[in-house]
Amino acid sequence: MFRNWKDKTTFGKVISVIGFIIALAIIVLALLDLFNVYDTIVIYESLLAVLMILQAIEQFKKDKKAAIVSIVAAILIGTIVLLHIF
């Protein structure tokens, strides 16, 4: 996350910080689900899809193919979450 921090634009820094916060939230929610404290699978699957989209935005200039695969995977995860809800 902080490898080329000085070289990043303000938008890139914001995306990185938001992604880091979402990643921490995913870890906490997954641990809560793992220890049967609270059923959070729908929440952290949704956050995982958002994180993948943020990473795709960051990687789009460097590797468009990887970014497109990440967006497709995020869409599939979002579809699975919607199927869980309904």
N, C-alpha and C positions, 0 to 999 in steps of 0.2 A: 504494500500500500504506500509506503513512504520512500520507495526507491528513488524516484525522480520527482520528488515533491516540488522542488524549485522550478522545474521545467513545465509543470502542469498549469493549465489555465484555471481561472476561478471556477468555471463550470466543471472542469475535471476534478478539482479539489472537492467541490460540493458532492459530486457523484461518488467519489471515493469515500467520503465521510458517511454519507447516507448508506452506502453499501456495507461499510464496516459496522454501523449500528444495526442494520438489518441482520447481518451475519451473527452478531452477538445475540440478538433476539431469537433467531432460529435455534441457536445452541441452547439457550435457556428453555425455550418451549419444548424442544426435543427431549431435554432432560426431565422436564415435568411430565411429559408423556411417557417416557421410559420408566420412571419410578411410580407410575399410576397415580400421580398427584392430581392431574387434571387432563382431560382428553383434549389435546391441542392440535391434532393432526391436520385439520382443515386450515387452521391459522398458519402453521409453519410451512405447509405446502404452498399456500398462497404467497407467503413471504419469500419462499424459495424461487417462485416464478418471477417475482418482482426483482429479486437479486440477480437472477439470470438476465433479465432485460437490462438492468443497469450495467452489468458486465458486458453485454453485447454493445451497448452504447459506447462504452470505453474502448472496446476492441474494434469497432467498425472501421476506423481509419487504418488500422494496422493489418487486420485480417478479416475481410468481408465474409469469407466462407464460414469461418468459425462463428462470427456474429450471427449469421443467418441460421446456422444450426442451433445456436443458443436460443434464438427467438422462437424457432419451431418447437424446441423442447419446452420452453416456457409456456407456449400456447397449449401443448399437450398436458402439461401439469395443471394449467388453469382449467382445462376441460375435465380432467379427473376430479379436481376440487368441486367443480359445479355438479358433477355426477354424484359426489358424496353428499352435497347439500340437498339436492333434490332427489 
